């Protein structure tokens, strides 16, 4: 059985206005991950990813590249907790928050 992890990430660079949230949602669901993603007022994007450790690691690598038109200058991450998943909308595996 694989290890389940939760990672909390903040991405900086050209990450708003380029379809980054939709990219993260699509890629996370493709990998069977739970969590959420949202834009922050400072121009960064914040995401919480939960699931199989290998799938989360692959998702973080995908976030480093981002969608076409994005440029990720920095990706800060830390271990997350069940509390970090609370902003997700009820009934959704993965939420794009506003």
Contact map, one row per residue, 1 for C-alpha under 8 A:
11100000000000000000000000000000000000000000000000000000000000000000000000000000000000000000000000
11110000000000000000000000000000000000000000000000011000000000000000000000000000000000000000000000
11111000000000000000000000000000000000000000000000011000000000000000000000000000000000000000000000
01111100000000000000000000000000000000000000000001111000000000000000000000000000000000000000000000
00111110000000000000000000000000000000000000000001111001000000000000000000000011000000000000000000
00011111000000000000000000000000000000000000000111100001000000000000000000000011110000000000000000
00001111100000000000000000000000000000000000000111000001000000000000000000001111100000000000000000
00000111110000000000000000000000000000000000011110000000000000000000000000001111000100000000000000
00000011111000000000000000000000000000000000011100000000000000000000000000111100000000000000000000
00000001111100000000000000000000000000000001111000000000000000000000000000111000000000000000000000
00000000111110100000000000000000000000000001110000000000000000000000000111110000000000000000000000
00000000011111100000000000000000000000000011100000000000000000000000000111100000000000000000000000
00000000001111100000000000000000000000000011000000000000000000000000011111000000000000000000000000
00000000000111111100000000000000000000000000000000000000000000000000111110000000000000000000000000
00000000001111111111000000000000000000000011100000000000000000000100011100000000000000000000000000
00000000000001111111000000000000000000100011100000000000000000000000010000000000000000000000000000
00000000000001111111000000000000000000000000000000000000000000000000000000000000000000000000000000
00000000000001111111000000000000000000000000000000000000000000000011110000000000000000000000000000
00000000000000111111111000000000000000000000000000000000000000000010000000000000000000000000000000
00000000000000111111111100000000000000000000000000000000000000000110010000000000000000000000000000
00000000000000000011111110000000000011100000100000000000000000000000000000000000000000000000000100
00000000000000000011111111000000000000000000000000000000000000000000000000000000000000000000000100
00000000000000000011111111100000000000000000000000000000000000000110000000000000000000000000000000
00000000000000000001111111110000000010000000000000000000000000100100000000000000000000000000000000
00000000000000000000111111111000000110000000000000000000000000000000000000000000000000000000011100
00000000000000000000011111111100000000000000000000000000000000000000000000000000000000000000000000
00000000000000000000001111111110000000000000000000000000001001000000000000000000000000000000000000
00000000000000000000000111111111110000000000000010000000001000000000000000000000000000000000010000
00000000000000000000000011111111110000000000000000000000000000000000000000000000000000000000110000
00000000000000000000000001111111100000000000000000000000000000000000000000000000000000000000000000
00000000000000000000000000111111100000000000000000000010001000000000000000000000000000000000000000
00000000000000000000000000011111110000000000000000100010000000000000000000000000000000000000000000
00000000000000000000000000011111111000000000000011110011000000000000000000000000000000000000110000
00000000000000000000000000011001111100000000000011100000000000000000000000000000000000000000110000
00000000000000000000000000000000111110000000001111000000000000000000000000000000000010010000111000
00000000000000000000000010000000011111000000001110000000000000000000000000000000000010110000011110
00000000000000000000100110000000001111100000111100000000000000000000000000000000000000000000001110
00000000000000000000100000000000000111110000111000000000000000000000000000000000000000000000000111
00000000000000010000100000000000000011111011110000000000000000000000000000000000000000000000000011
00000000000000000000000000000000000001111111110000000000000000000000000000000000000000000000000000
00000000000000000000000000000000000000111111000000000000000000000000000000000000000000000000000000
00000000000000000000000000000000000000011111000000000000000000000000000000000000000000000000000000
00000000000110110000000000000000000000111111100000000000000000000000000000000000000000000000000000
00000000011110110000000000000000000000111111110000000000000000000000000000000000000000000000000000
00000000011100110000100000000000000011110011111000000000000000000000000000000000000000000000000000
00000001111000000000000000000000000011110001111100000000000000000000000000000000000000000000000000
00000001110000000000000000000000001111000000111110000000000000000000000000000000000000000000000000
00000111100000000000000000000000001110000000011111000000000000000000000000000001000110000000000000
00000111000000000000000000010000111100000000001111100001000000000000000000000000000000000000000000
00011110000000000000000000000000111000000000000111110001000000000000000000000000000000000000000000
00011100000000000000000000000001110000000000000011111011000000000000000000000000000000000000000000
01111000000000000000000000000000100000000000000001111111000000000000000000000000000000000000000000
01111000000000000000000000000000000000000000000000111111100000000000000000000000000000000000000000
00000000000000000000000000000000000000000000000000011111110000000000000000000000000000000000000000
00000000000000000000000000000011100000000000000000111111111000000000000000000000000000000000000000
00001110000000000000000000000000100000000000000011111111111100000000000000000000000000000000000000
00000000000000000000000000000000000000000000000000001111111110000000000000000000000000000000000000
00000000000000000000000000000000000000000000000000000111111111000000000000000000000000000000000000
00000000000000000000000000110010000000000000000000000011111111100000000000000000000000000000000000
00000000000000000000000000000000000000000000000000000001111111110000000000000000000000000000000000
00000000000000000000000000000000000000000000000000000000111111111000000000000000000000000000000000
00000000000000000000000000100000000000000000000000000000011111111100000000000000000000000000000000
00000000000000000000000100000000000000000000000000000000001111111100000100000000000000000000000000
00000000000000000000000000000000000000000000000000000000000111111100000100100000000000000000000000
00000000000000000000000000000000000000000000000000000000000011111110011100000000000000000000000000
00000000000000100001001100000000000000000000000000000000000001111111011100000000000000000000000000
00000000000000000111001000000000000000000000000000000000000000001111110000000000000000000000000000
00000000000000000100000000000000000000000000000000000000000000000111110000000000000000000000000000
00000000000001000100000000000000000000000000000000000000000000000011111000000000000000000000000000
00000000000011110101000000000000000000000000000000000000000000001111111100000000000000000000000000
00000000000011100000000000000000000000000000000000000000000000001100111110000000000000000000000000
00000000001111100000000000000000000000000000000000000000000000111100011111100000000000000000000000
00000000001111000000000000000000000000000000000000000000000000000000001111100000000000000000000000
00000000001110000000000000000000000000000000000000000000000000000000000111110000000000000000000000
00000000111100000000000000000000000000000000000000000000000000010000000111111000000000000000000000
00000000111000000000000000000000000000000000000000000000000000000000000001111100000000000000000000
00000011110000000000000000000000000000000000000000000000000000000000000000111110000000000000000000
00000011100000000000000000000000000000000000000000000000000000000000000000011111000000000000000000
00001111000000000000000000000000000000000000000000000000000000000000000000001111100000000000000000
00001111000000000000000000000000000000000000000100000000000000000000000000000111111100000000000000
00000110000000000000000000000000000000000000000000000000000000000000000000000011111110000000000000
00000100000000000000000000000000000000000000000000000000000000000000000000000001111111000000000000
00000000000000000000000000000000000000000000000000000000000000000000000000000001111111000000000000
00000001000000000000000000000000000000000000000100000000000000000000000000000001111111100000000000
00000000000000000000000000000000001100000000000100000000000000000000000000000000111111110000000000
00000000000000000000000000000000000000000000000000000000000000000000000000000000011111111000000000
00000000000000000000000000000000000100000000000000000000000000000000000000000000000111111000000000
00000000000000000000000000000000001100000000000000000000000000000000000000000000000011111101011010
00000000000000000000000000000000000000000000000000000000000000000000000000000000000001111111001000
00000000000000000000000000000000000000000000000000000000000000000000000000000000000000011111000000
00000000000000000000000000000000000000000000000000000000000000000000000000000000000000001111100000
00000000000000000000000000000000000000000000000000000000000000000000000000000000000000011111111000
00000000000000000000000000001000111000000000000000000000000000000000000000000000000000000011111000
00000000000000000000000010011000111100000000000000000000000000000000000000000000000000010001111100
00000000000000000000000010000000001110000000000000000000000000000000000000000000000000011001111110
00000000000000000000110010000000000111000000000000000000000000000000000000000000000000000000011111
00000000000000000000000000000000000111100000000000000000000000000000000000000000000000010000001111
00000000000000000000000000000000000001100000000000000000000000000000000000000000000000000000000111
